[in-house]
Amino acid sequence: MIMQKLGAFLLIILAVGVLVILGLFFYFLKVWVRAWMSDARVSLFNLVGMKLRGVARTLIVDARIRLVKAGLELGTDDLEAHYLAGGNVINVVQALIAADKATIDLTFKRAAAIDLAGRDVYDAVRTSVNPKVIDCPDPTKGTTMLDAVAKDGIRLLVKARVTVRANLERLVGGATEDTIIARVGQGIVSAIGSSSTYKDVLENPDHISRKVLQSGLDSQTAFEIVSIDIADI
């Protein structure tokens, strides 16, 4: 009698265990199947672990699928760690894919560090491939022209355009666009101030550009200055 009750009890436990496993399987079935069909396989135990750790499993799986489809391999552990650190997983993944297509050497560790530093790593990769133009001075700050005076006392109002390329190695800790704008503006004002007459500036604005460009104004910034062009005087 006791053996019968024990057997029935064990059967009940076994049935409950089977139901729990089936419940978990069907709960994660959609995500698991999507990963499996995309050749970005993630085990059921990993999905359960993500749930217990409070990780957005759908986001992690989608990120891994993007990487696999782009020909890159990265485990879910690194993606989870970045998510738990408060990082933008999808942005980092997009940056890695864009860097790979552009043959730029960018590791996940560096991309994650850039992202956690508060920089848009995907935009940085795009800017390193396709340099962008920034106005000097920044018109959004209320100033549209630089104010400079040549040695002959003639006042000149100048506007410049600076073409910059992101430097991924200096992105963490490097100064921002505002520093580039401030340095270039100061360099232009200084170069005009050292000109004997305003006519020299009007006749050879490229001389001012070259002089400023050779000053190494992008030192310790997150960018490399490609060119400086005087847009208006």
Backbone as numpy.savetxt, mean C-alpha at the origin, in Angstrom:
# Nx Ny Nz CAx CAy CAz Cx Cy Cz
-27.48 -55.61 31.68 -28.31 -54.40 31.68 -27.44 -53.13 31.68
-26.41 -53.19 32.55 -25.50 -52.05 32.65 -24.76 -51.86 31.34
-24.36 -52.98 30.73 -23.63 -52.92 29.46 -24.51 -52.34 28.36
-25.81 -52.70 28.39 -26.74 -52.17 27.40 -26.89 -50.66 27.53
-27.02 -50.20 28.79 -27.14 -48.76 29.03 -25.87 -48.03 28.61
-24.70 -48.66 28.91 -23.43 -48.05 28.54 -23.29 -47.97 27.02
-23.72 -49.05 26.36 -23.66 -49.06 24.90 -24.57 -48.00 24.29
-25.78 -47.88 24.86 -26.72 -46.87 24.37 -26.17 -45.46 24.59
-25.53 -45.27 25.75 -24.93 -43.96 26.06 -23.81 -43.61 25.08
-22.98 -44.59 24.77 -21.89 -44.37 23.83 -22.43 -44.08 22.43
-23.52 -44.77 22.07 -24.13 -44.52 20.77 -24.67 -43.09 20.68
-25.27 -42.64 21.79 -25.79 -41.28 21.82 -24.64 -40.27 21.65
-23.53 -40.51 22.38 -22.36 -39.62 22.28 -21.82 -39.61 20.85
-21.75 -40.81 20.26 -21.25 -40.94 18.90 -22.17 -40.20 17.92
-23.47 -40.34 18.13 -24.43 -39.68 17.24 -24.32 -38.16 17.36
-24.17 -37.69 18.61 -24.01 -36.25 18.82 -22.74 -35.75 18.14
-21.64 -36.54 18.30 -20.38 -36.17 17.67 -20.50 -36.09 16.16
-21.19 -37.07 15.58 -21.39 -37.09 14.13 -22.21 -35.88 13.69
-23.25 -35.56 14.47 -24.09 -34.41 14.13 -23.30 -33.10 14.21
-22.44 -33.01 15.24 -21.62 -31.80 15.38 -20.69 -31.65 14.18
-20.04 -32.76 13.81 -19.12 -32.73 12.67 -19.86 -32.36 11.38
-21.04 -32.96 11.19 -21.83 -32.65 10.00 -22.28 -31.19 10.01
-22.66 -30.73 11.21 -23.09 -29.33 11.33 -21.96 -28.37 10.96
-20.75 -28.68 11.49 -19.60 -27.85 11.17 -19.29 -27.89 9.68
-19.39 -29.09 9.11 -19.08 -29.25 7.69 -20.02 -28.41 6.83
-21.31 -28.50 7.12 -22.28 -27.75 6.32 -22.21 -26.25 6.60
-21.79 -25.89 7.82 -21.66 -24.48 8.18 -20.54 -23.82 7.36
-19.45 -24.57 7.17 -18.30 -24.04 6.43 -18.26 -24.53 4.98
-19.30 -25.25 4.57 -19.27 -25.90 3.26 -19.06 -24.92 2.12
-19.78 -23.81 2.10 -19.72 -22.86 0.99 -18.30 -22.32 0.82
-17.70 -21.89 1.94 -16.34 -21.33 1.88 -15.34 -22.40 1.48
-15.49 -23.59 2.06 -14.57 -24.69 1.78 -14.62 -25.10 0.31
-15.83 -25.20 -0.23 -15.99 -25.59 -1.63 -15.40 -24.53 -2.55
-15.61 -23.23 -2.24 -15.07 -22.17 -3.08 -13.55 -22.22 -3.11
-12.94 -22.48 -1.96 -11.48 -22.60 -1.91 -11.01 -23.82 -2.68
-11.71 -24.93 -2.51 -11.33 -26.18 -3.17 -11.46 -26.07 -4.69
-12.53 -25.46 -5.15 -12.76 -25.31 -6.58 -11.75 -24.35 -7.22
-11.15 -23.49 -6.41 -10.20 -22.51 -6.93 -8.75 -22.98 -6.77
-8.56 -24.22 -6.34 -7.22 -24.77 -6.09 -6.48 -24.02 -4.99
-7.24 -23.34 -4.16 -6.64 -22.64 -3.01 -7.14 -23.32 -1.74
-6.87 -24.59 -1.65 -7.46 -25.44 -0.61 -7.14 -24.95 0.81
-8.18 -24.93 1.62 -8.07 -24.60 3.04 -8.81 -25.70 3.79
-8.14 -26.28 4.77 -8.75 -27.40 5.47 -9.91 -26.94 6.36
-10.80 -27.90 6.64 -11.94 -27.62 7.50 -11.48 -27.20 8.89
-10.41 -27.82 9.36 -9.89 -27.47 10.69 -9.38 -26.03 10.72
-8.77 -25.59 9.62 -8.32 -24.20 9.55 -9.50 -23.23 9.60
-10.57 -23.59 8.91 -11.77 -22.74 8.92 -12.38 -22.66 10.31
-12.41 -23.81 11.00 -12.92 -23.82 12.38 -12.03 -22.95 13.26
-10.70 -23.08 13.08 -9.76 -22.27 13.85 -9.96 -20.79 13.61
-10.21 -20.40 12.37 -10.46 -18.98 12.07 -11.69 -18.48 12.80
-12.72 -19.32 12.83 -13.95 -18.95 13.53 -13.68 -18.73 15.01
-12.91 -19.64 15.61 -12.61 -19.53 17.04 -11.71 -18.33 17.35
-10.84 -17.98 16.40 -9.92 -16.85 16.61 -10.54 -15.51 16.23
-11.76 -15.53 15.73 -12.44 -14.28 15.36 -11.93 -13.70 14.06
-11.46 -14.56 13.17 -10.94 -14.11 11.88 -12.04 -14.24 10.83
-12.13 -13.26 9.96 -13.12 -13.29 8.86 -12.67 -14.32 7.83
-13.18 -15.53 7.97 -12.70 -16.64 7.13 -12.97 -16.41 5.65
-14.11 -15.80 5.32 -14.43 -15.54 3.91 -13.40 -14.59 3.30
-13.01 -13.58 4.04 -12.02 -12.62 3.56 -10.68 -13.30 3.34
-10.26 -14.13 4.30 -8.97 -14.82 4.19 -8.98 -15.77 3.00
-10.05 -16.51 2.83 -10.15 -17.44 1.71 -10.14 -16.69 0.39
-10.89 -15.60 0.31 -10.91 -14.81 -0.92 -9.52 -14.26 -1.24
-8.80 -13.82 -0.20 -7.43 -13.30 -0.41 -6.51 -14.40 -0.93
-6.63 -15.59 -0.36 -5.79 -16.71 -0.82 -6.15 -17.11 -2.25
-7.41 -17.07 -2.59 -7.83 -17.40 -3.96 -7.21 -16.42 -4.94
-7.23 -15.13 -4.61 -6.64 -14.13 -5.50 -5.15 -14.40 -5.71
-4.45 -14.74 -4.64 -3.02 -15.02 -4.74 -2.75 -16.24 -5.62
-3.50 -17.30 -5.37 -3.30 -18.53 -6.14 -3.59 -18.30 -7.62
-4.66 -17.60 -7.91 -5.01 -17.34 -9.31 -3.97 -16.45 -9.99
-3.25 -15.67 -9.20 -2.20 -14.81 -9.75 -0.85 -15.53 -9.82
-0.84 -16.80 -9.39 0.40 -17.57 -9.44 1.29 -17.39 -8.24
0.76 -16.85 -7.16 1.54 -16.64 -5.93 1.08 -17.62 -4.87
1.98 -17.97 -3.97 1.65 -18.93 -2.92 1.91 -18.29 -1.56
0.88 -18.28 -0.75 1.00 -17.75 0.61 -0.02 -18.44 1.49
0.44 -18.96 2.62 -0.44 -19.69 3.52 -1.41 -18.79 4.25
-2.42 -19.41 4.80 -3.45 -18.62 5.51 -2.93 -18.07 6.84
-1.88 -18.69 7.40 -1.37 -18.22 8.69 -0.90 -16.77 8.62
-0.13 -16.44 7.56 0.36 -15.07 7.41 -0.80 -14.09 7.20
-1.76 -14.51 6.41 -2.92 -13.65 6.16 -3.71 -13.42 7.44
-3.89 -14.49 8.21 -4.60 -14.36 9.49 -3.86 -13.43 10.44
-2.54 -13.60 10.52 -1.74 -12.78 11.43 -1.87 -11.30 11.08
-1.87 -11.00 9.80 -2.00 -9.60 9.38 -3.40 -9.08 9.69
-4.40 -9.91 9.51 -5.77 -9.51 9.83 -5.91 -9.21 11.32
-5.36 -10.09 12.16 -5.46 -9.91 13.60 -4.66 -8.70 14.08
-3.65 -8.30 13.30 -2.86 -7.12 13.65 -3.56 -5.83 13.22
-4.71 -5.97 12.57 -5.46 -4.79 12.15 -5.13 -4.32 10.75
-4.47 -5.17 9.96 -4.08 -4.79 8.62 -5.18 -4.98 7.59
-4.98 -4.37 6.44 -5.91 -4.49 5.32 -5.40 -5.63 4.43
-5.93 -6.82 4.64 -5.44 -8.02 3.96 -5.59 -7.91 2.45
-6.76 -7.51 2.00 -7.02 -7.44 0.56 -6.10 -6.43 -0.11
-5.86 -5.30 0.53 -4.99 -4.29 -0.05 -3.56 -4.81 -0.21
-3.11 -5.55 0.80 -1.77 -6.13 0.75 -1.68 -7.16 -0.37
-2.70 -7.98 -0.48 -2.73 -9.01 -1.54 -2.71 -8.35 -2.92
-3.51 -7.32 -3.10 -3.52 -6.61 -4.38 -2.15 -6.01 -4.69
-1.48 -5.50 -3.65 -0.15 -4.93 -3.84 0.85 -6.01 -4.25
0.78 -7.17 -3.63 1.68 -8.27 -3.97 1.47 -8.73 -5.41
0.23 -8.81 -5.82 -0.07 -9.23 -7.20 0.42 -8.19 -8.19
0.15 -6.91 -7.91 0.58 -5.84 -8.81 2.10 -5.79 -8.90
2.78 -5.97 -7.77 4.24 -5.95 -7.76 4.81 -7.11 -8.55
4.19 -8.27 -8.42 4.65 -9.45 -9.16 4.51 -9.24 -10.66
3.38 -8.68 -11.08 3.15 -8.44 -12.51 4.12 -7.40 -13.05
4.55 -6.48 -12.20 5.46 -5.42 -12.63 6.92 -5.79 -12.36
7.15 -7.04 -11.94 8.49 -7.55 -11.60 9.19 -6.67 -10.56
8.43 -6.25 -9.58 8.98 -5.49 -8.46 9.16 -6.45 -7.29
10.32 -6.40 -6.66 10.61 -7.28 -5.54 9.91 -6.76 -4.28
8.81 -7.38 -3.94 8.04 -6.98 -2.75 7.62 -8.23 -2.01
8.11 -8.40 -0.80 7.75 -9.56 0.02 6.49 -9.26 0.82
5.84 -10.32 1.28 4.66 -10.13 2.11 5.01 -9.38 3.39
6.16 -9.70 3.97 6.57 -9.06 5.22 6.69 -7.55 5.04
7.33 -7.12 3.94 7.49 -5.69 3.71 6.13 -5.03 3.40
5.32 -5.70 2.59 4.00 -5.15 2.24 3.14 -5.00 3.49
3.20 -6.00 4.38 2.42 -5.93 5.62 2.92 -4.80 6.52
4.24 -4.63 6.57 4.80 -3.56 7.39 4.38 -2.18 6.88
4.40 -2.03 5.55 3.96 -0.76 4.95 2.50 -0.49 5.27
1.68 -1.54 5.18 0.25 -1.40 5.45 0.00 -1.04 6.90
0.69 -1.71 7.81 0.50 -1.44 9.24 1.05 -0.07 9.64
1.95 0.47 8.82 2.47 1.81 9.09 1.48 2.90 8.67
0.35 2.47 8.09 -0.68 3.44 7.70 -0.57 3.94 6.28
0.32 3.33 5.49 0.47 3.73 4.09 -0.36 2.81 3.20
-0.83 3.34 2.09 -1.57 2.55 1.11 -0.56 1.82 0.24
-0.28 0.57 0.57 0.77 -0.18 -0.13 0.41 -0.46 -1.58
-0.87 -0.67 -1.85 -1.29 -0.91 -3.24 -1.07 0.33 -4.09
-1.45 1.49 -3.55 -1.23 2.75 -4.27 0.26 3.01 -4.44
1.07 2.62 -3.45 2.51 2.82 -3.55 3.11 1.99 -4.68
2.64 0.76 -4.82 3.14 -0.08 -5.91 2.76 0.53 -7.26
1.52 0.99 -7.37 1.09 1.60 -8.63 1.89 2.87 -8.93
2.20 3.65 -7.89 2.97 4.88 -8.08 4.42 4.58 -8.44
4.94 3.45 -7.96 6.30 3.09 -8.32 6.39 2.64 -9.77
5.27 2.16 -10.31 5.23 1.74 -11.71 4.86 2.93 -12.60
3.84 3.66 -12.20 3.38 4.83 -12.96 3.53 6.08 -12.08
4.63 6.80 -12.23 4.87 8.00 -11.41 3.69 8.97 -11.50
3.46 9.67 -10.41 2.36 10.64 -10.41 2.89 12.06 -10.27
2.07 13.00 -10.66 2.44 14.41 -10.65 1.74 15.10 -9.49
2.52 15.86 -8.71 1.93 16.64 -7.62 2.25 18.12 -7.84
1.31 18.96 -7.48 1.48 20.40 -7.67 2.30 20.99 -6.53
3.12 21.96 -6.88 3.91 22.70 -5.89 3.76 24.19 -6.18
3.10 24.92 -5.26 2.56 24.48 -3.97 1.26 23.71 -4.13
0.83 23.11 -3.03 -0.41 22.35 -3.04 -1.60 23.31 -3.02
-2.40 23.34 -4.08 -3.52 24.30 -4.14 -4.58 24.04 -3.08
-4.63 22.82 -2.56 -5.64 22.52 -1.54 -5.30 23.19 -0.20
-4.05 23.66 -0.07 -3.64 24.32 1.18 -3.87 25.83 1.12
-4.51 26.30 0.03 -4.85 27.72 -0.05 -3.85 28.58 -0.79
-2.74 28.00 -1.23 -1.71 28.76 -1.97 -1.55 28.15 -3.34
-1.66 28.98 -4.37 -1.58 28.46 -5.74 -0.26 28.78 -6.41
0.51 29.73 -5.86 1.78 30.12 -6.48 2.86 30.31 -5.41
4.10 30.00 -5.78 5.24 30.28 -4.93 5.65 31.74 -5.12
6.06 32.38 -4.04 6.45 33.80 -4.09 7.96 33.90 -3.91
8.65 34.36 -4.97 10.11 34.45 -4.92 10.57 35.80 -5.48
11.75 36.24 -5.04 12.30 37.53 -5.48 13.72 37.33 -5.97
13.99 37.77 -7.22 15.34 37.69 -7.77 16.21 38.80 -7.16
17.52 38.75 -7.44 18.45 39.72 -6.85 18.18 41.16 -7.29
17.54 41.32 -8.45 17.24 42.68 -8.91 15.98 43.25 -8.28
15.39 42.48 -7.34 14.23 42.98 -6.61 12.90 42.72 -7.26
12.89 42.03 -8.40 11.63 41.74 -9.08 11.00 40.49 -8.48
9.74 40.62 -8.13 9.00 39.51 -7.52 8.40 38.62 -8.60
8.55 37.31 -8.41 8.01 36.33 -9.35 7.08 35.38 -8.63
5.97 35.07 -9.28 5.06 34.05 -8.78 5.23 32.81 -9.66
5.49 31.68 -9.03 5.87 30.48 -9.76 5.02 29.29 -9.33
4.68 28.47 -10.30 4.00 27.21 -10.03 4.82 26.09 -10.67
5.01 25.00 -9.93 5.79 23.88 -10.45 5.00 22.59 -10.33
5.37 21.63 -11.16 4.80 20.28 -11.08 5.94 19.30 -10.87
5.77 18.46 -9.85 6.81 17.51 -9.47 6.33 16.09 -9.77
7.10 15.37 -10.54 6.77 13.98 -10.85 7.54 13.08 -9.90
6.83 12.24 -9.17 7.47 11.40 -8.16 7.12 9.93 -8.38
8.03 9.07 -7.94 7.82 7.63 -7.96 8.00 7.12 -6.53
7.10 6.25 -6.09 7.19 5.72 -4.73 8.44 4.86 -4.57
9.09 4.98 -3.44 10.24 4.16 -3.09 9.81 3.19 -2.00
9.57 1.93 -2.37 9.00 0.96 -1.42 9.93 0.69 -0.25
11.24 0.79 -0.47 12.18 0.52 0.61 12.17 1.61 1.66
11.78 2.82 1.27 11.77 3.93 2.23 10.37 4.32 2.67
9.38 3.52 2.27 8.00 3.89 2.54 7.69 3.87 4.03
8.27 2.92 4.75 8.07 2.87 6.20 9.06 3.85 6.85
8.54 4.89 7.45 9.39 5.88 8.10 9.79 7.03 7.21
9.54 6.93 5.90 9.90 8.00 4.98 8.89 9.14 5.04
9.38 10.33 4.75 8.50 11.51 4.78 7.50 11.46 3.62
6.42 12.18 3.78 5.30 12.13 2.83 5.42 13.17 1.72
4.37 13.24 0.89 4.33 14.20 -0.22 4.47 15.64 0.27
3.94 15.93 1.45 4.01 17.30 1.96 5.46 17.75 2.11
6.32 16.82 2.50 7.74 17.16 2.65 8.37 17.45 1.29
8.02 16.63 0.30 8.51 16.86 -1.07 8.10 18.25 -1.55
6.82 18.57 -1.36 6.30 19.86 -1.81 7.01 21.02 -1.11
7.19 20.87 0.21 7.85 21.93 0.98 9.30 22.11 0.54
10.01 21.01 0.34 11.42 21.10 -0.05 11.59 21.68 -1.45
10.75 21.21 -2.38 10.84 21.72 -3.75 10.49 23.21 -3.77
9.46 23.59 -3.04 9.08 25.00 -2.99 10.20 25.86 -2.44
10.83 25.39 -1.38 11.94 26.14 -0.79 13.12 26.20 -1.76
13.36 25.08 -2.46 14.46 25.04 -3.41 14.26 25.99 -4.57
13.02 26.08 -5.07 12.73 26.99 -6.18 12.88 28.44 -5.75
12.36 28.76 -4.58 12.47 30.14 -4.06 13.94 30.50 -3.87
14.72 29.57 -3.36 16.15 29.82 -3.15 16.89 30.00 -4.47
16.55 29.14 -5.46 17.21 29.22 -6.77 16.89 30.53 -7.46
15.65 30.98 -7.37 15.28 32.26 -7.97 15.97 33.40 -7.23
16.06 33.28 -5.92 16.70 34.32 -5.12 18.18 34.48 -5.44
18.81 33.43 -5.94 20.23 33.52 -6.29 20.45 33.95 -7.74
19.35 34.14 -8.48 19.45 34.58 -9.88 19.71 36.10 -9.92
20.61 36.52 -10.80 20.99 37.93 -10.87 19.81 38.82 -11.25
18.98 38.33 -12.16 17.85 39.13 -12.62 16.66 38.22 -12.93
15.50 38.76 -12.87 14.30 37.97 -13.15 14.27 37.48 -14.59
15.00 38.23 -15.48 15.02 37.82 -16.89 15.69 36.45 -17.06
16.70 36.18 -16.22 17.37 34.87 -16.30 16.38 33.75 -16.01
15.49 33.99 -15.08 14.49 32.98 -14.70 13.49 32.79 -15.83
13.04 33.92 -16.41 12.05 33.83 -17.48 12.64 33.17 -18.73
13.91 33.44 -18.99 14.53 32.89 -20.19 14.94 31.43 -20.03
15.30 31.05 -18.81 15.79 29.68 -18.58 15.14 29.03 -17.35
13.83 28.82 -17.40 13.18 28.19 -16.24 13.68 26.77 -15.99
14.14 26.09 -17.07 14.67 24.73 -16.89 15.94 24.73 -16.07
16.66 25.87 -16.07 17.87 25.96 -15.25 17.51 25.89 -13.76
16.41 26.53 -13.41 15.92 26.49 -12.03 15.53 25.04 -11.69
14.83 24.39 -12.61 14.38 23.02 -12.38 15.56 22.08 -12.15
16.58 22.19 -13.01 17.75 21.32 -12.88 18.49 21.56 -11.58
18.61 22.82 -11.21 19.32 23.17 -9.98 18.63 22.57 -8.76
17.30 22.65 -8.75 16.53 22.10 -7.63 16.58 20.58 -7.63
16.47 19.99 -8.83 16.46 18.54 -8.95 17.76 17.92 -8.47
18.88 18.63 -8.68 20.18 18.11 -8.29 20.46 18.25 -6.79
19.51 18.80 -6.06 19.73 19.06 -4.64 19.44 17.87 -3.73
18.96 16.78 -4.33 18.66 15.59 -3.51 17.54 15.81 -2.52
16.49 16.46 -2.98 15.40 16.83 -2.07 14.55 15.63 -1.65
14.70 14.48 -2.32 13.90 13.31 -1.94 14.57 12.45 -0.88
15.69 12.92 -0.33 16.38 12.17 0.72 15.48 11.97 1.94
15.46 10.74 2.44 14.68 10.37 3.63 13.17 10.53 3.44
12.74 10.53 2.20 11.30 10.57 1.93 10.87 9.24 1.33
9.58 9.04 1.20 9.04 7.80 0.65 8.96 7.83 -0.87
9.60 8.85 -1.48 9.50 9.01 -2.93 10.86 9.30 -3.56
10.91 9.09 -4.86 12.04 9.52 -5.68 11.51 10.57 -6.64
12.18 11.71 -6.71 11.76 12.76 -7.62 12.27 12.41 -9.01
11.34 12.28 -9.95 11.70 11.96 -11.34 12.02 13.23 -12.10
11.19 14.25 -11.93 11.41 15.52 -12.63 10.71 16.65 -11.90
11.22 17.85 -12.14 10.60 19.08 -11.62 10.42 20.02 -12.81
9.20 20.41 -13.06 8.92 21.26 -14.21 8.24 22.55 -13.76
8.77 23.68 -14.22 8.15 24.97 -13.95 6.94 25.09 -14.87
5.75 25.09 -14.28 4.53 25.08 -15.08 4.07 26.49 -15.45
4.37 27.45 -14.58 3.88 28.81 -14.85 4.72 29.81 -14.07
5.02 30.95 -14.68 5.73 32.05 -14.00 4.96 33.32 -14.28
